[in-house]
Amino acid sequence: MSAAQTTKAEGAAVTIAHVGKRFGGVQALTDVSLAVAPGAIQCIIGPSGAGKSTLLRCIDGSETADEGTIQVDGQPIETGTAGQPLAVGMVPQRPALFDHMTALQHILEGPLARLKLSRREIVAEAMAALERVGLPDRRDAYPNELSGGQQRRLAVARALAAKPRLMLLDEPTAGLDPDAASEVLEVMRGLAGSGPTLIVATHEIGFIRETGDQVAFMDGGEIVEIGSPRSLLAAPRQARLRDFLASLSA
């Protein structure tokens, strides 16, 4: 096994079994099962409302499943218990950034604040996270001084700072112009093989083809089709997936 492969295997394994989730009378997830290998890049595609964001929130513990089980590194997220202490980093579609805090402060007062490190070590780790996403020169910038792409990269840095074994990214390029989206995708490519397992909800088909290990198509709260990017994107079996891919290229 190469050094890169050894590093890649250090991420978390994720096992999702028969998960269901309802919001009132709306069935958001139905019998969702998915296995993600340690260090893999699992991509999830599907139309708006397919259940992608809900699934990611169930994995990170901010939502609780009504049925089924989710395990990260063999540790279950118990039904009815919101939140869990596993090393999971989440980058939502609209990351919460605070107008009064600099880029560096967002990391210093975020995940790193919970680690038992000296102040010098915390600052060094925060700067390393900013370096990893290409923002070391923006350490003293406030959110309103950052472009949309830079804000999204800051959110990635904040999640990375705690050295999670699992990273969840929900449409990380949504709403960005092509140049800004390209910058975020470059950061995501840099994460590939660098340690954490990645589960990414995205419509960036090029990224999926180049970088993904497995891709799942969701629609109506279900996983409709799953496979390698090469086979699933080139020869989809389900009509719903064919229609979805056609809509992206229209």
Secondary structure by P-SEA (a helix, b strand, c coil): ccaaaaaaacbbbbbbcbbbbbccccccccbbbbbbcccbbbbbbbccccaaaaaaaaaaccccccccccccccccccccccccccbbbbbcccccccccccaaaaaaacccccccccaaaaaaaaaaaaaaaccccccccccccccaaaaaaaaaaaaacccccbbbbccccccccaaaaaaaaaaaaaaccccbbbbbbccaaaaaaacccbbbbbccccccccccaaaaaaccccaaaaaaaaaaac
